[in-house]
Amino acid sequence: MVRSTVMKKTTHLGCLWAGLLSLTCASSSVADVSLVLSAPPGAAATQEVRVWVVALNDGAAPVDFEFAPHLVTEVTARSWTAPASLRLQEATSPRVTLAPGAFARREYWGALPEPTHGPVEVAFGQSRVLLPAAVKGGVSEPMSAGPAAASAGAPVVMKPEPAPAETVHEDTSLLRFFKAHFEPHEPMYFIAGFEQPNAKFQLSLRYRIFNEDGWVPNHLPPLANLFVAYTQTSLWDWETESAPFRDSSYKPELHYAWRDLFRAGERQGGIRWDLEAGLQHESNGRGGIDSRSLNIAYLRPRFTLGQPGDFQVSIAPRVWAYVSEAEGRHTLANIPVGDPVERFRGYVDLRVTAGWRDYLMLSAYGRLGNEGDRGSLTVDASYPLKSLPFGLFAGYFQVQYFTGYGESLLDYDLRSEMIRFGFSMWR
């Protein structure tokens, strides 16, 4: 195991903090305490991070030690590095007394800062531990501590056993390609209500154009964050005869993502600023009088307050300009009537989310319309299904409320109100 920098303290009226771990000493002698990370048996890089924090008394006198409720670590995956706030498990007492040469450990856990399908490395100070990727069934292979450490009971960084032959066989080059290049983009869900059109679903993925280990990212690093994305939103009228789709919006786009343009105050809650700019086409895939389409160039900053494992608020306004004139109006005797799409879509929208990555999350998405009188509002509430008894299901239970104009591109100038509920895969 690699030890972190030794943290020293002396008797005084207060405590010295190292990272977010507090030490409280009851002895008048100087005590050296080392903090190291290790991996609990079966720990794997799923949607959560689980690590042991081990406190070792290297001094010659007993010391009272208190594990802090939160630990700020750095998590590294294949394509990103981000801070992660881990929480102390409440089932264990944070306070211990360490005899000379003795150690104690406590388990911390928290949500992954970003989705990943591969192994991750968790770092705190100079101490690092590798969590392997989850294998089939969502359970990692046991990790070995080594015979010497097992007999001595000393904490060490545990290394994953080699994956079984079956797993290696299944992890084909195609699967590795998808894991390295594809990730969720907009929220993905399937929800339904009692009014027509009953069902609504959305699928959204984005694809990293350049191989992160290839020539372009190594020689032109800014281009590593260039993506193409595709989002489809469909309304399904399943109570009508033949259960047709009322309308679908198809949104391919090209965009660039600036991540961590600004980051500050990680120990005081954290402020992060990201930025996206792109070109997006949207159409409903129809011809004739039902054809609707528009092309925009947009800019979307995103401000995030709070640590990934704690309560977070994200504010993401988006402004755009129409690259070409939007196509499609309602018609009467094949003569266009009514207002153009731009009046109802406007030039700005706003998405605000608040909640916990692994708990309840609320979001609101609004458009103002060109004159502030033809907008819409969508409110979502979602809760992780794994938090329910037995944790049988992945994903989230979702409730969505829509009110305003243009839930579909076909009916951009019609007002509607709808409540639907169902299942969310990504939020």
N, C-alpha and C positions, 0 to 999 in steps of 0.2 A: 504493500500500500504506500502511496505517496503522501507524505504528511504535509499539512499546510504550515504556513509560517507560525512558529510558536508564539502564543499570546501570553504576555506576562501581566501580572497585576500585583499590587501591594495593598496592605490594609489601609483603608481610608474611609471617609464618610460616605463616599459614593462608589460606583462601579465603572470600570473602563470597558467599553464595548469594542469588540472585534467583529467587523461585519455587523450582523444583527444578533450575535450570540452574546449573552451577558454572563459575566463571571462574578460571583459573590464569595469572598474569602472570609473564613472565620478564624484563621490563624494569623499570627503576626509575622510569620516567615514568608519569604518570597516563594511563590508557587508557579511552576511552569506547566501550562496546559496546552496540549496539542489537539487540534480538531481535524479529523479526517472524514472522508466520505467512503461508504461502502454500499454494495448493492444487496438488498434483502433477497433471500431465495425466491426465485420465480419472478423477480422484477423484470419488466420489459417496457420498451418504448411504445406504449399504446396511446391513449388520449391523456394519460396522466403520467407523472413522474413520481417514483417512490425511491427514496434513498434512506440509508442509515447515516446519522451524524454520530461519530464516535469521539468522545472526550477522554483523553488519556492524561493522567497526572504524572508528569515526568519528574516532579520535585521530590523532596525528602520529607515533606510534611503533608498532613491531610488538608484538603481544600473543599469548601462548599461550592458547588457549581450549579448554575441554573440555565437550562436550555431555553432559548428565546422562543416566543410563539411563532415567529416568521424567520425565514432564511432566504436571502436574495442570492441566487445562483446564476450561472451562465450556462445555457443549454446550446449545444452545437449539433446540428444535423447535417445532411449532405449539402444543402443549399442555403442554410441560414444559421445565424447565431443571434440569440436573443436572451435577455434576462428572464428569469422565472422565479416567482415568489412561492416558496414552499411553506406549508403550514405544519406545525407540530401536531401529531395525533393527540387528541384530547383524552384518550383512554389511559395515558401514562402521565405520571407526575413529572414536571419539569425539573424538580430539585433533587439533587443527589449529593452525597458526600463521598469524595474519592480519596481512598487511602493511597499512600505512595506506591507508584507503579500500577495502580488499578485503573480501570476504564469503565465507562458506562455508555450506552448508546440509546438513541431515540429515533423513531421513524418520522420522517417528514414526507409530505406529498403535496402535489399541486398539478395544475393543468399545463400541458405543453403550450408554449407560446404560439406555435403554428403547427399545422398538420404535417405529419411525416409518416412514411411507411418503413423507414430504415432504422438502424441503430442511432442512438444519441449519446453524446458525452455530456455529463453534468460536472461543472467545475465550481469550486468555492475556494478562493485564494489560490494556492498551488496544489490543492487536492483535487483529483479528477477521478471519475468513475464512469465506465462504459455500460450502458443499458442496451442489450441486444434488441433487435426487431422481434416483435411477436410472431410466433409461427402459427400454423394452421390451428384454428380453434381459439385464437386470441391468448394463448398461454405460452410463455417463454420456456425454453429448456432450462433445467436446473443449472446453477452456476457453481463452480467448484472453488473453494477457498484454498485448496492445496493441503497435503497431509500434515506439513509442519505447522501451519497456522491452525488447522483443526485440532491438533493435539494440544497446542499451547493456548488456544482460545483468544488469540490476539486478533484485532481487527485488521483486515487487509482489503485491497481493492480486488474484488472477485472478477474473474474473467469468464466469459461465456464458453461453455463447451462447444465444440464444433457441431454445426447443425446436422441433423440426421440426413442420410442419403436421400430420403424421400423429399425433404424440404429443398435441398439443393437442386434436385431434379425439377421441382415445380417452379422454382424461381428462374424462369427462362429469361433470355435476353429481352424478349418483348415485355415481360412484366417489369423488369428493371427499367426499361425505357419509359414505360408509363409512370412508374413511381418517381423517376427523376424529372420528368417534363410536365406532367399534368397535375393540376390542383384545382380545388373549388374556386369559383369566382363570385357570383351572386348567390343569395340563398336558394336552396333546393328543397322542394316540398311537394306534397300531394294532399290537398284539402278539399272538403266538400261541404255543401250546405243544403238547405231545404227549398231554396228558390232557384229558378232558372236564370242563367246557366249554373247547374249544380256544382260541378267539379272544376277545380283550377289546379294546375301543376306547373312547376318551373324547374328546368334543368339548366345548369350553367357550369362550364369548365373553361379553364384557360391553359394555354400550352406555351411553355418556354421555348422560344425559337432556337436559340443556340445552346449547344451542349456546354454545361458549366465547366467541364474539364477540357474543352476544345481550344482552338487557336484564338477565336474571337474574344471570349471572356478573358483569356490570359494577356492578350495584346491590346484589346479595347474593352476594358472592364465595364464601362457604362452600358454597353450593348447587352450585357448579361441579363438585364431586366426588361428585355423587349418581349412582349407576349402577343399572341393572337388568342381571342376568346370567342365563345359562342354561348348565347343564352336563348332559350326558347320558353315562352310563356303561353299556355293554352287554356282556353275555357271550353269545357265539355258539357254539352246539354244532354245528359243521359236520360232525362224524362221524356224527351221528344221521340217520336217514332223514328227508328233506325239509330237513335242516340248519336247525332252528329256532333262534330266539334263546332262550336259557335264561331270561334276565331282563334288564330294563333299569331304570335309575334315572333319573328326570327331576327336575332340581333347578333350578327358577326361584327367583330371589331378588332382593331389593332391598337394596342396601347403600351405606354412605357410607365414603369413604376419606379419612383424614387423612394426608397425606404430609409427610415431613420435620418431624414434631413435635419432633424433637431431632436435631441433627447436630453432630458435634465430631471433632476430631483427624484432619482430612482428610490432613494431611501425615504423620501417624504411623500410618496404616492406615485410620482412619475408623470412626466409629460412627454408625449411623442408626437412628432409631426411627419406624416407621409404625404406623398403627392402622386397623382396619376394624371396622364394626359393621353388622349386617344382620338381615333376616328371611329365612328359607329354608324352602321347602316341598320335600319329597322324597316321591316315590311311584313305584310300579312300573307304574302305568297299567292294572292289572288289576282285575277285579271278583270278588265272591264270596269264597270261602275263600282265594284267592291274593292278595287285595288287601293291600298294605302301604303305609303312609304315615305321615309325621311332620312336624311344624312346629316350628321352633326359632327363638329369638332369640339371636344369638351376638355375641361380642366377640373379636377376634383381633389382638393386638399382633404386630409383626414387628420383630425386632432383627437388623440386618445389620452385620457386621464386615468391613472391608476395602474397598478401592477397586473400582469396577466393572470395570476392566481387569485386575485382579490376582486373587489367591486370595481368595475370599469365603466366609464362613459366615453362614447365615441361620437364625434360630430363630423359629418362629411357633407358639406355643401358641394354642389356641382353646377357650373355655369357652362353654357355652350352657345355656339353659333351654328346656324343652318348653312351647310356647305352648298346645298342646292335647294330649290323650292320644293317644299313638301308636296307630295302627290296625293290626291284623293279628297273628294267632298261628297256629301250626300247629294243625290240627284233627284230631279223630278222631270220625267219625260226626257231622260238622258241629258238634261241641262244642269250643270253644277249649281247647287244652291247652298246657303248657309255659310258659316265662317270657315276659314282655312284651319288646318291642323295646328299651325303655330299659335293661334289665339288660345287654344286649350292646353297645349303643351308648354307654352311660354319659353323662357330662356334660363330657368334656374329650378333646381330641386334641392331637397335637404333630407338626409337620413340621419337619425339620432338613435343610438342604441345605449342601453344601460342595463347592467346586471353582472352576473358571474358566469364565466366561461363554462363552469361545470355545475351550474344551478339555474335559477330562474333568469330569463333575459327578456326585456321589453324593447321593442323598436318601433319607430314611427317614420314613415316616408311620405313626404308631401311635395306637391307641385302647385305653383301659384297661378299658372296661366299667364297669358300675355298682359292682361290688365288686372290681375289679382282677383278676378271674379269667375274663373272657369277652372279652378284647380281641383285637386283631389287629395285625400288623406288615407293612408293605409297604416293600420296599427296591428302589430303582431306580439303575441306572448308565447313563449316556448319554455318547456321544462324537460330536462333530460330523463328519458325513460329508464336509464340504468339506475336512477335514484329511487325507483319504485321497488316494492318488496321483491326479493330474489334477483333483481337486476337482470331479467331475462332478455331485455330488448336493447338494441342500440338505437341511436337517433333521439328524436325529441317529439313530444306532444306539442302541437301548435294550434293556436286559435288566431284567426285573422278577421279584422273588421275593415271594410272598405266603404268609403262614401265620397261622392263627387263625380266628376266627368271622366270618361275615357278609361274604364277598366280594361277595355280591349281597344286595339287600334282601329278596328272596323267601326266601333261605336264611340269614336273619340269625342263627339259632341252630344252624347246622351248621358244623362245623370242616372246613377244607380246607387243602391246601398245594399250591402251583403255581409253576412257573418258566415264564415266557414271554419271548420276545424279538421284536423287530421294529423299527418305525420311529416316531420321535417328531417332531412338527411344532413343539411348544413345550414347554419344560420349566421 
